[in-house]
């Protein structure tokens, strides 16, 4: 690799196992675009140590504010190359928590006025010296709050270097196309170690760890496809994101920080401190949301940049994975994955490697490969010729249909199975349910049904049938007379919070099974009577946006804004009401699309995490569910909500108790392995030098 001026950080690290404070001062050089101020040298050294000295079975117990203070490095179990991604066991988490508590006790003792600082144990004296033997008791009390545990990353970073060879040239080419510095290509080392199948507990996915909400601006994310998992398409999205942040903020250090913290947060920091100086922002900006990860993101980037351009100093020679050449073929019809496998003579594993954006429903035959999808494949075949050999009976003009149901209070699997004319066993098998007695309110179940296949040979009759369906009035059945008509004035239209000061007139709920003579439909809509076309009100669920509603309704987003008196760019919040209109789709189709979306989110999560149990959190003053989800527990809101179905999260008050799921990562998926690989044995705690 050619070393760039920006990353020629000449560093000679001496990392003591008990503290980075013993590292020698060394000179740094950098470019103007990515400066390394002297005040950040300690942080960068810390992260270079994390990435190049300590492996994933080593845990650094340190001070989160002063990264030169490392209390201890604890080794848990033996390291094996095939166990890089093993999650922590409950026993290991308990052990590290106990360790942290022991150091916290020592610091609190040093911070007590009752402690004689001249009569300390050897361990207390050691920690006393970390703080320059300061007699300011507040220093130690503050440090007691700043204890943090960081897992080593050396083996993961090395694997990421190898995997980066597959895409790094293409990433740099994309960045050059967008007028961005090539040095930004190292950010996936910080985000995911170049694992394009990475999935965080909070729902960020792919090599660039893009959230669903952000990804929808640039990428296709649905039940069949998640382009966040595609290294090429997600890099295009990341380039646009980074360019937007830089154009808004004007300096790369804070633009890079905004990639982690968010653009609104960094704009707020810039405005509040009246500066773009990353050193001042890190040192002085105070926000409960500007935590350890955000404060350190730029330093992690600089550390990764240095290591990548000087990798031989840390890892000797690296055998980079070769880039793969491929071709793309636009599918003219919906088609089974097995059809492509058979007629193109290409394995499912190879299809997966070339097309990482394809989600699990494609591979378990729940869905067809989508029409117009750009299928990637090896360059040594003629896809057009091979596709021409596929029989018409195996080509479809519509996607495979699925039905979903959201579990309600009082439901049992047997009741749900009976309602949908299927068996409990079939319902359990399709939804991977181990016990018929354990289902949670709010969970979306997929309902087994007979396949409704529409092949190319039936296309003509299908088009005629579709035309008849489109000509039908959406509300085919009359509204029952006993339901009163409701007229909502302009001031009463919902837009998150009701605009009227007086008592709000609620639209009356209509049993959708009555309206449509279909007993299998989940009543998730409050219908407004005597409207043509049919209108209704939905309560906003976690991870939903106006864009989702527009997609599911097949109408412009602006139409929904107009209906709800919403301005462009105005967000909608969970629990608020949104008025919708069924002009292009039936209510049942809207409901099914909505449930399929939430089903996809749940599937992604449980593909990567197991729930081991729950713990109880008592709400404190200032707590809100968004803060708890994103910054305390790093869990998706829908998951916490599913364990607290009776809680009104908009009315939380101090003293309230909520259940928090305790999760454990399933062994993380590497870019070169099957998604559902067998877990290898977990490491054991071998020793402690406390």
JONOR-V844132 format. One record per residue. N is the residue number from 0. RES is the residue in one letter. PHI is phi in degrees with one decimal (999 if undefined). PSI is psi in radians with two decimals (NA if undefined). OMEGA is omega in whole degrees, -180 to 180 (NA if undefined). Layout:
# JONOR-V844132
<<N RES PHI PSI OMEGA> <N RES PHI PSI OMEGA>>
This chain:
# JONOR-V844132
<<0 X 999 2.54 177> <1 X -86.6 2.29 -179> <2 X -82.2 2.29 178> <3 X -92.0 2.71 179> <4 X -60.5 -0.63 -176> <5 X -64.0 -0.51 -173> <6 X -108.6 0.18 -179> <7 X -81.4 1.20 179> <8 X -92.5 1.76 -175> <9 X -79.6 1.81 -173> <10 X -124.7 2.30 173> <11 X -118.0 1.85 -173> <12 X -93.6 2.36 168> <13 X -121.7 1.67 -174> <14 X -97.7 1.94 177> <15 X -78.5 2.54 -178> <16 X -66.9 -0.31 179> <17 X -108.1 0.09 177> <18 X 168.0 2.36 176> <19 X -77.7 -0.11 -180> <20 X -66.0 -0.27 -179> <21 X -90.7 0.00 180> <22 X -68.1 2.48 -178> <23 X -75.7 2.64 175> <24 X -70.5 2.37 -180> <25 X -137.7 2.66 -178> <26 X -77.3 2.62 176> <27 X -124.5 2.59 170> <28 X -132.5 2.64 179> <29 X -159.9 2.99 178> <30 X -87.0 3.02 179> <31 X -68.3 -0.52 -178> <32 X -70.2 -0.64 -178> <33 X -127.3 1.22 -176> <34 X -70.9 2.65 173> <35 X -119.8 1.56 179> <36 X -62.4 2.65 -179> <37 X -56.9 -0.59 -177> <38 X -65.5 -0.30 -177> <39 X -105.5 0.06 -177> <40 X -59.8 -0.74 -178> <41 X -61.1 -0.76 -180> <42 X -62.4 -0.76 -179> <43 X -64.5 -0.72 177> <44 X -59.3 -0.73 -180> <45 X -58.3 -0.83 -176> <46 X -72.8 -0.54 173> <47 X -62.6 -0.69 176> <48 X -63.4 -0.75 179> <49 X -60.0 -0.74 -174> <50 X -82.4 -0.39 -172> <51 X -126.2 -0.22 -176> <52 X -109.8 -0.74 -172> <53 X -106.1 2.34 -179> <54 X -86.9 3.08 -175> <55 X -74.6 -0.07 173> <56 X -102.6 0.25 178> <57 X -120.0 2.39 -175> <58 X -123.9 2.22 -177> <59 X -96.6 2.04 176> <60 X -93.1 2.03 -169> <61 X -144.4 3.04 175> <62 X -88.2 2.22 -175> <63 X -74.3 -0.30 180> <64 X -98.5 -0.66 179> <65 X -114.8 1.68 -173> <66 X -74.3 -0.03 174> <67 X -79.2 -0.24 -179> <68 X -97.0 1.87 176> <69 X -117.7 2.06 -177> <70 X -77.0 -0.70 -176> <71 X -168.1 2.65 170> <72 X -114.5 2.05 -176> <73 X -102.6 2.28 176> <74 X -99.6 2.22 179> <75 X -115.7 1.85 177> <76 X 75.6 3.03 177> <77 X -86.1 2.64 -179> <78 X -95.3 2.27 174> <79 X -125.8 2.48 -176> <80 X -61.2 -0.51 -180> <81 X -88.4 0.15 -179> <82 X -121.5 0.46 -180> <83 X -58.7 -0.70 -172> <84 X -100.1 0.27 178> <85 X -62.5 2.27 178> <86 X -73.4 2.80 175> <87 X -65.8 2.47 173> <88 X -83.7 2.88 178> <89 X -61.8 -0.62 179> <90 X -64.7 -0.72 180> <91 X -67.1 -0.73 179> <92 X -62.2 -0.71 179> <93 X -64.4 -0.70 180> <94 X -63.3 -0.81 -179> <95 X -67.5 -0.61 177> <96 X -64.5 -0.70 178> <97 X -65.5 -0.72 178> <98 X -58.6 -0.86 -180> <99 X -59.9 -0.69 180> <100 X -63.9 -0.64 179> <101 X -64.6 -0.75 178> <102 X -69.2 -0.61 178> <103 X -63.7 -0.67 179> <104 X -63.7 -0.73 179> <105 X -63.6 -0.77 -179> <106 X -65.0 -0.70 178> <107 X -66.1 -0.60 177> <108 X -66.0 -0.77 177> <109 X -64.6 -0.47 -180> <110 X -85.1 -0.06 -180> <111 X -88.6 2.38 179> <112 X -67.7 -0.26 -179> <113 X -81.9 -0.20 -177> <114 X -86.2 2.26 176> <115 X -83.3 1.91 -176> <116 X -69.6 -0.13 178> <117 X -94.7 -0.09 180> <118 X -127.6 1.29 -177> <119 X -112.6 2.64 174> <120 X -70.5 2.95 -179> <121 X -60.7 -0.69 180> <122 X -70.1 -0.72 178> <123 X -64.4 -0.67 179> <124 X -66.6 -0.67 178> <125 X -60.2 -0.80 179> <126 X -70.6 -0.64 177> <127 X -55.9 -0.70 -179> <128 X -72.6 -0.48 177> <129 X -57.6 -0.54 -177> <130 X -101.9 0.42 177> <131 X 65.9 0.44 -179> <132 X 54.9 0.67 179> <133 X -64.9 2.45 177> <134 X -97.5 0.07 176> <135 X -79.0 1.85 -174> <136 X -62.6 -0.50 -178> <137 X -64.0 -0.54 179> <138 X -56.4 -0.76 -177> <139 X -76.5 -0.63 178> <140 X -66.3 -0.65 176> <141 X -67.4 -0.75 -180> <142 X -62.2 -0.53 179> <143 X -63.0 -0.46 179> <144 X -85.9 -0.21 -172> <145 X -105.1 0.23 180> <146 X -71.2 2.33 -177> <147 X -143.2 2.68 178> <148 X -116.7 2.21 179> <149 X -117.5 2.24 178> <150 X -80.1 2.43 176> <151 X -65.7 2.76 -175> <152 X -133.1 0.16 -171> <153 X -55.4 -0.91 -178> <154 X -65.5 -0.63 178> <155 X -68.6 -0.70 180> <156 X -65.7 -0.70 180> <157 X -63.1 -0.74 177> <158 X -63.3 -0.67 178> <159 X -62.7 -0.66 176> <160 X -60.4 -0.78 179> <161 X -62.0 -0.79 -178> <162 X -70.1 -0.48 -178> <163 X -63.2 -0.46 -179> <164 X -58.5 -0.45 -177> <165 X -69.7 -0.50 -172> <166 X -129.8 -0.17 -169> <167 X -60.3 -0.70 -180> <168 X -64.7 -0.71 179> <169 X -67.5 -0.68 178> <170 X -61.1 -0.80 179> <171 X -62.6 -0.66 179> <172 X -63.8 -0.72 179> <173 X -64.2 -0.74 -180> <174 X -66.3 -0.68 177> <175 X -63.3 -0.69 179> <176 X -59.4 -0.64 -180> <177 X -90.6 0.11 179> <178 X 71.2 0.54 -178> <179 X -107.7 2.65 178> <180 X -64.0 2.40 -180> <181 X -64.7 -0.43 -179> <182 X -58.7 -0.43 180> <183 X -65.2 -0.23 -179> <184 X -66.4 -0.18 179> <185 X -87.0 -0.13 -177> <186 X -57.7 -0.60 177> <187 X -60.6 -0.39 174> <188 X -63.8 -0.64 -179> <189 X -76.7 -0.70 -174> <190 X -78.6 -0.74 -169> <191 X -147.5 0.05 -173> <192 X 56.1 0.66 178> <193 X 60.2 0.47 174> <194 X -92.2 1.81 -174> <195 X -74.8 -0.09 176> <196 X -103.4 0.19 -178> <197 X -64.0 2.51 180> <198 X -142.8 2.11 -178> <199 X -86.7 2.79 180> <200 X -64.0 -0.39 179> <201 X -88.1 -0.08 174> <202 X 104.8 0.03 175> <203 X -75.8 2.53 -173> <204 X -138.0 2.69 172> <205 X 87.5 3.14 -177> <206 X -59.4 -0.59 -178> <207 X -99.2 0.04 178> <208 X 49.8 1.06 -179> <209 X -94.9 2.36 179> <210 X -77.6 2.84 178> <211 X -61.3 -0.76 -176> <212 X -62.2 -0.78 179> <213 X -71.9 -0.71 -177> <214 X -61.0 -0.57 -178> <215 X -61.8 -0.36 180> <216 X -70.8 -0.45 -173> <217 X -130.0 -0.27 -169> <218 X -129.8 2.80 175> <219 X -91.2 2.14 179> <220 X -134.4 1.88 178> <221 X -145.0 -2.86 -174> <222 X -72.1 -0.44 -180> <223 X -96.4 -0.54 -171> <224 X -133.8 2.41 171> <225 X -133.4 1.70 -175> <226 X -71.4 -0.12 173> <227 X -63.5 -0.45 -178> <228 X -85.1 -0.11 179> <229 X -90.2 2.02 -176> <230 X -57.9 -0.59 -177> <231 X -77.5 -0.92 -178> <232 X -66.1 -0.67 180> <233 X -69.1 -0.53 176> <234 X -66.5 -0.68 175> <235 X -58.4 -0.76 179> <236 X -66.2 -0.76 -180> <237 X -62.8 -0.68 179> <238 X -62.3 -0.73 179> <239 X -67.0 -0.68 178> <240 X -62.9 -0.85 -178> <241 X -64.2 -0.70 180> <242 X -64.4 -0.72 178> <243 X -63.4 -0.73 -180> <244 X -66.9 -0.71 179> <245 X -67.4 -0.75 180> <246 X -62.6 -0.53 -180> <247 X -80.9 -0.71 -172> <248 X -97.5 -0.50 173> <249 X 86.9 -0.16 -180> <250 X -136.3 2.39 -177> <251 X -66.9 -0.69 180> <252 X -56.3 -0.76 -179> <253 X -82.0 -0.43 175> <254 X -68.1 -0.70 177> <255 X -65.9 -0.72 177> <256 X -62.0 -0.62 179> <257 X -66.1 -0.41 177> <258 X -63.0 -0.54 177> <259 X -91.8 -0.81 -171> <260 X -86.7 -0.36 -177> <261 X 100.7 2.53 -179> <262 X -63.9 -0.77 179> <263 X -59.0 -0.68 -179> <264 X -65.1 -0.72 -180> <265 X -73.7 -0.56 174> <266 X -63.3 -0.67 178> <267 X -65.8 -0.74 179> <268 X -64.3 -0.75 179> <269 X -62.0 -0.74 -179> <270 X -70.8 -0.72 -176> <271 X -67.1 -0.71 -178> <272 X -96.9 -0.10 -180> <273 X 54.6 0.81 -179> <274 X -156.5 2.72 171> <275 X -112.1 0.18 -179> <276 X -73.7 2.00 -177> <277 X -62.1 -0.58 180> <278 X -63.8 -0.81 -180> <279 X -66.4 -0.67 -179> <280 X -66.0 -0.78 179> <281 X -63.0 -0.69 -175> <282 X -80.1 -0.59 -168> <283 X -115.1 -0.36 -176> <284 X -72.7 2.21 -179> <285 X -119.1 2.08 176> <286 X -157.0 2.44 -179> <287 X -63.5 -0.31 -179> <288 X -94.9 -0.23 179> <289 X -93.8 1.37 -172> <290 X -95.6 -2.80 -175> <291 X -58.1 -0.81 -177> <292 X -61.0 -0.79 -179> <293 X -68.6 -0.71 -180> <294 X -62.9 -0.51 -173> <295 X -104.1 -0.04 -172> <296 X -62.7 -0.74 -180> <297 X -66.6 -0.67 179> <298 X -67.1 -0.64 176> <299 X -63.6 -0.71 177> <300 X -60.4 -0.81 180> <301 X -63.0 -0.69 178> <302 X -63.4 -0.80 179> <303 X -63.4 -0.68 180> <304 X -62.1 -0.78 178> <305 X -62.8 -0.78 -176> <306 X -66.0 -0.76 -178> <307 X -60.2 -0.72 -177> <308 X -83.7 -0.12 179> <309 X -133.9 0.58 -170> <310 X -60.4 -0.50 -177> <311 X -66.5 -0.44 178> <312 X -71.0 -0.35 -175> <313 X -114.1 -0.53 -173> <314 X -127.0 0.17 -174> <315 X 58.6 -2.38 -179> <316 X -85.8 2.47 177> <317 X -115.4 2.27 176> <318 X -92.0 1.63 -176> <319 X -70.0 2.43 177> <320 X -65.9 2.39 -180> <321 X -72.2 2.60 176> <322 X -71.3 2.54 -179> <323 X -102.7 2.36 175> <324 X -90.1 2.54 -178> <325 X -149.9 2.92 172> <326 X -125.6 2.82 -180> <327 X -119.1 2.49 179> <328 X -133.6 2.15 -180> <329 X -80.6 2.10 -179> <330 X -72.0 2.14 -179> <331 X -79.9 -0.25 180> <332 X -141.1 2.91 168> <333 X -71.0 2.48 -176> <334 X -152.4 2.59 177> <335 X -69.9 2.58 176> <336 X -61.5 -0.68 -179> <337 X -63.8 -0.50 177> <338 X -65.9 -0.79 177> <339 X -63.2 -0.72 -180> <340 X -59.7 -0.78 -175> <341 X -75.8 -0.80 -173> <342 X -85.0 -0.38 177> <343 X -97.8 -0.10 -179> <344 X 53.0 0.88 180> <345 X -131.8 2.35 -175> <346 X -71.7 2.73 177> <347 X -60.1 -0.70 179> <348 X -61.2 -0.70 180> <349 X -68.8 -0.69 177> <350 X -60.8 -0.73 180> <351 X -64.2 -0.73 -179> <352 X -64.0 -0.71 -180> <353 X -77.5 -0.42 -173> <354 X -129.2 1.14 -176> <355 X -66.1 -0.22 179> <356 X -74.7 -0.29 180> <357 X -71.0 2.27 -178> <358 X -88.2 3.00 -175> <359 X -55.8 -0.67 -180> <360 X -56.7 -0.44 176> <361 X -70.1 -0.68 -174> <362 X -82.7 -0.39 177> <363 X -99.8 0.23 174> <364 X 68.5 0.38 174> <365 X -76.0 -0.48 -179> <366 X -137.6 2.75 174> <367 X -84.5 2.80 166> <368 X -61.5 2.30 -172> <369 X -70.0 2.56 172> <370 X -62.2 2.44 -179> <371 X 72.6 0.11 176> <372 X -69.7 2.38 178> <373 X -84.6 1.62 -177> <374 X -78.1 2.19 177> <375 X -92.2 2.52 -179> <376 X -158.3 2.97 -180> <377 X -59.5 2.75 -176> <378 X -84.2 -0.10 -175> <379 X -93.3 0.32 177> <380 X -128.7 2.86 177> <381 X -108.7 1.62 -174> <382 X -62.5 -0.65 -179> <383 X -64.1 -0.74 180> <384 X -66.8 -0.74 -179> <385 X -67.3 -0.69 -179> <386 X -66.2 -0.55 180> <387 X -64.3 -0.36 -179> <388 X -86.2 -0.11 -179> <389 X -73.3 2.22 180> <390 X -61.4 2.59 180> <391 X -59.9 -0.52 -179> <392 X -66.2 -0.26 -180> <393 X -106.7 0.21 176> <394 X -113.1 2.41 -173> <395 X -128.1 2.54 -178> <396 X -95.8 -0.16 178> <397 X -132.5 2.69 176> <398 X -71.2 2.62 177> <399 X -61.9 2.32 -177> <400 X -82.7 2.55 174> <401 X -134.4 2.69 177> <402 X -122.9 2.52 -176> <403 X -132.5 2.77 179> <404 X -144.8 2.33 177> <405 X -94.7 2.19 -177> <406 X -65.1 2.28 179> <407 X -109.3 2.86 179> <408 X -58.9 2.32 -180> <409 X 92.1 -0.16 180> <410 X -71.8 2.59 168> <411 X -128.4 2.79 180> <412 X -62.0 -0.64 -180> <413 X -65.6 -0.69 178> <414 X -64.9 -0.76 -180> <415 X -64.3 -0.75 179> <416 X -61.6 -0.76 180> <417 X -64.6 -0.72 -179> <418 X -62.5 -0.58 -177> <419 X -105.6 0.24 174> <420 X 56.6 0.84 174> <421 X -137.6 -3.09 -179> <422 X -103.0 2.71 176> <423 X -61.2 -0.69 -179> <424 X -62.7 -0.74 180> <425 X -65.5 -0.69 179> <426 X -64.2 -0.73 179> <427 X -66.5 -0.73 -178> <428 X -65.9 -0.75 -177> <429 X -68.5 -0.47 -176> <430 X -110.6 0.23 178> <431 X 52.4 0.77 -180> <432 X -94.5 2.14 -176> <433 X -80.2 -0.64 -177> <434 X -127.5 2.26 -179> <435 X -67.8 -0.26 -177> <436 X -95.6 0.06 -175> <437 X -126.3 1.51 171> <438 X -130.8 2.50 -177> <439 X -103.6 2.56 175> <440 X -60.0 2.36 177> <441 X 97.0 -0.27 -180> <442 X -70.8 2.42 179> <443 X -92.9 2.13 179> <444 X -103.8 2.51 173> <445 X -90.7 2.29 -174> <446 X -95.9 2.16 177> <447 X -63.2 2.46 177> <448 X -157.6 2.89 178> <449 X -68.6 2.44 -180> <450 X -62.9 2.36 176> <451 X -110.3 1.52 -173> <452 X -96.1 2.34 175> <453 X -121.6 1.80 -177> <454 X -86.4 2.98 -179> <455 X -62.2 -0.59 -179> <456 X -67.1 -0.31 179> <457 X -104.9 0.20 -173> <458 X -61.5 -0.70 -177> <459 X -62.6 -0.84 180> <460 X -66.6 -0.57 179> <461 X -65.5 -0.76 -180> <462 X -62.6 -0.68 179> <463 X -64.3 -0.75 -180> <464 X -65.5 -0.71 179> <465 X -63.2 -0.67 180> <466 X -63.7 -0.71 178> <467 X -63.5 -0.70 -179> <468 X -64.0 -0.74 -179> <469 X -65.5 -0.51 -178> <470 X -79.7 -0.23 179> <471 X -72.5 2.62 174> <472 X -73.7 2.40 -175> <473 X -56.0 -0.85 179> <474 X -90.5 1.41 -174> <475 X -66.0 -0.68 -178> <476 X -92.8 2.52 180> <477 X -68.4 2.63 177> <478 X -73.3 2.32 180> <479 X -54.4 2.45 -176> <480 X -66.7 -0.47 -176> <481 X -72.8 -0.19 178> <482 X -85.8 2.17 -177> <483 X -76.9 2.56 177> <484 X -73.9 2.50 180> <485 X -125.4 2.20 176> <486 X -112.5 2.22 -179> <487 X -105.8 2.16 177> <488 X -73.5 2.94 -179> <489 X -58.0 -0.67 -178> <490 X -73.3 -0.28 -177> <491 X -97.7 -0.04 179> <492 X -65.0 2.44 -174> <493 X -82.6 2.47 177> <494 X -150.0 0.81 -177> <495 X 102.0 -1.21 178> <496 X -117.3 2.27 -179> <497 X -53.9 2.39 -177> <498 X -83.8 -0.36 -178> <499 X -79.9 2.47 -178> <500 X -82.2 -0.43 -178> <501 X -83.6 -3.02 180> <502 X -59.0 2.33 -177> <503 X -85.0 2.37 177> <504 X -87.1 2.01 -177> <505 X -85.7 2.38 172> <506 X -65.5 2.38 -176> <507 X -77.6 2.43 180> <508 X -72.8 2.32 177> <509 X -110.1 2.35 176> <510 X -67.3 1.94 -174> <511 X -64.2 -0.45 178> <512 X -66.1 -0.52 178> <513 X -74.1 -0.76 -177> <514 X -62.9 -0.70 -173> <515 X -110.2 0.07 -177> <516 X 53.9 0.61 179> <517 X -125.3 1.96 -174> <518 X -81.5 -0.11 -174> <519 X -97.2 0.09 -175> <520 X -89.3 2.36 177> <521 X -76.8 2.20 -179> <522 X -77.4 1.43 -178> <523 X -104.1 0.07 -177> <524 X -122.9 2.39 170> <525 X -92.7 1.85 -176> <526 X -79.4 2.47 175> <527 X -96.6 2.11 -171> <528 X -73.7 2.77 176> <529 X 56.2 0.78 174> <530 X -119.9 2.52 178> <531 X -142.5 1.94 4> <532 X -70.1 2.98 -176> <533 X -62.0 2.36 175> <534 X -122.0 2.74 178> <535 X -155.5 3.08 178> <536 X -124.0 2.32 175> <537 X -116.1 2.61 175> <538 X -93.2 2.18 -175> <539 X -62.5 2.23 178> <540 X -98.2 2.84 177> <541 X -55.4 2.47 176> <542 X 72.1 0.21 177> <543 X -98.2 2.56 178> <544 X -132.5 2.95 175> <545 X -61.2 -0.59 178> <546 X -60.9 -0.64 176> <547 X -63.5 -0.84 -179> <548 X -59.4 -0.72 180> <549 X -62.7 -0.73 178> <550 X -63.4 -0.80 -176> <551 X -70.3 -0.50 180> <552 X -91.8 -0.24 -177> <553 X 59.4 0.75 176> <554 X -132.7 2.82 179> <555 X -63.9 2.55 178> <556 X -59.7 -0.63 -179> <557 X -61.7 -0.53 178> <558 X -62.0 -0.72 179> <559 X -69.2 -0.68 177> <560 X -59.9 -0.79 -179> <561 X -62.2 -0.68 -178> <562 X -66.7 -0.43 -175> <563 X -116.5 0.20 -179> <564 X 55.6 0.74 179> <565 X -101.7 2.43 177> <566 X -85.9 2.80 179> <567 X -63.1 2.28 180> <568 X 88.9 -0.14 180> <569 X -75.0 2.20 -178> <570 X -78.4 2.70 171> <571 X -107.2 2.52 -174> <572 X -109.2 2.64 177> <573 X -55.6 2.42 176> <574 X 88.9 -0.17 179> <575 X -86.5 2.95 -176> <576 X -103.4 2.42 177> <577 X -129.0 2.25 179> <578 X -85.8 2.33 -178> <579 X -130.0 2.84 -178> <580 X -132.7 2.42 -177> <581 X -102.5 1.46 179> <582 X -95.3 -0.63 -173> <583 X -111.4 -0.34 -178> <584 X -132.0 2.80 174> <585 X -79.3 2.63 177> <586 X -53.9 -0.66 -179> <587 X -65.0 -0.59 179> <588 X -72.0 -0.65 176> <589 X -60.9 -0.81 -179> <590 X -60.9 -0.75 -178> <591 X -65.7 -0.71 178> <592 X -63.8 -0.69 -180> <593 X -65.5 -0.80 -179> <594 X -68.2 -0.62 178> <595 X -64.1 -0.67 177> <596 X -60.3 -0.85 -179> <597 X -69.0 -0.59 176> <598 X -60.6 -0.72 179> <599 X -61.7 -0.72 178> <600 X -62.7 -0.77 -179> <601 X -64.9 -0.72 179> <602 X -61.7 -0.77 179> <603 X -58.9 -0.76 -178> <604 X -64.4 -0.88 -175> <605 X -76.0 -0.16 171> <606 X -73.9 -0.40 -175> <607 X -114.6 -0.28 -175> <608 X -140.2 2.56 171> <609 X -110.6 2.57 174> <610 X -96.1 2.10 -177> <611 X -91.0 -0.45 -177> <612 X 170.6 -2.81 179> <613 X -135.9 2.74 171> <614 X -128.2 2.88 -177> <615 X -106.7 2.33 176> <616 X -114.7 2.28 176> <617 X -97.1 2.19 -177> <618 X -65.0 2.29 177> <619 X -107.5 2.90 179> <620 X -60.2 2.27 -180> <621 X 93.6 -0.21 179> <622 X -68.9 2.48 166> <623 X -140.6 2.81 -172> <624 X -66.5 -0.56 180> <625 X -65.0 -0.74 179> <626 X -66.7 -0.76 -179> <627 X -62.7 -0.73 -179> <628 X -67.4 -0.81 -170> <629 X -88.8 -0.47 -172> <630 X -122.2 -0.31 180> <631 X -102.8 -0.97 -175> <632 X -104.7 -0.28 180> <633 X 52.3 0.94 179> <634 X -127.4 2.61 176> <635 X -68.0 2.52 -178> <636 X -60.5 -0.71 -177> <637 X -58.9 -0.58 -179> <638 X -69.6 -0.82 178> <639 X -62.5 -0.71 -180> <640 X -61.3 -0.66 -178> <641 X -67.3 -0.35 177> <642 X -94.9 -0.03 -178> <643 X -138.0 0.97 -172> <644 X -63.6 -0.37 -177> <645 X -95.6 -0.02 -177> <646 X -89.7 2.34 172> <647 X -92.4 1.76 -174> <648 X -70.8 -0.21 176> <649 X -84.3 -0.15 -178> <650 X -125.2 0.55 178> <651 X -65.6 2.48 179> <652 X -138.8 2.73 -180> <653 X -52.3 2.36 -180> <654 X 100.2 -0.36 178> <655 X -63.6 2.58 179> <656 X -112.5 2.32 176> <657 X -130.8 2.62 178> <658 X -86.2 2.33 178> <659 X -115.7 2.10 178> <660 X -64.0 2.41 172> <661 X -97.3 2.09 -174> <662 X -112.9 2.80 173> <663 X -136.9 2.30 179> <664 X -66.2 2.37 168> <665 X -73.8 2.60 -176> <666 X -45.2 2.13 -172> <667 X -59.6 2.55 -179> <668 X -81.9 2.14 174> <669 X -85.5 2.81 -175> <670 X -67.6 -0.24 -177> <671 X -113.7 0.33 -177> <672 X -129.5 2.89 177> <673 X -67.7 2.60 -179> <674 X -64.2 -0.72 -177> <675 X -104.1 0.99 -179> <676 X -79.5 2.79 -178> <677 X -75.5 2.38 180> <678 X -68.7 2.41 176> <679 X -89.8 2.83 -179> <680 X -55.9 2.51 -178> <681 X -85.7 2.58 -179> <682 X -71.8 2.71 178> <683 X -107.7 2.70 175> <684 X -70.7 2.06 -176> <685 X -91.7 -0.79 -173> <686 X -156.7 2.94 175> <687 X -146.7 2.41 -180> <688 X -109.4 0.47 180> <689 X -70.6 NA NA>>
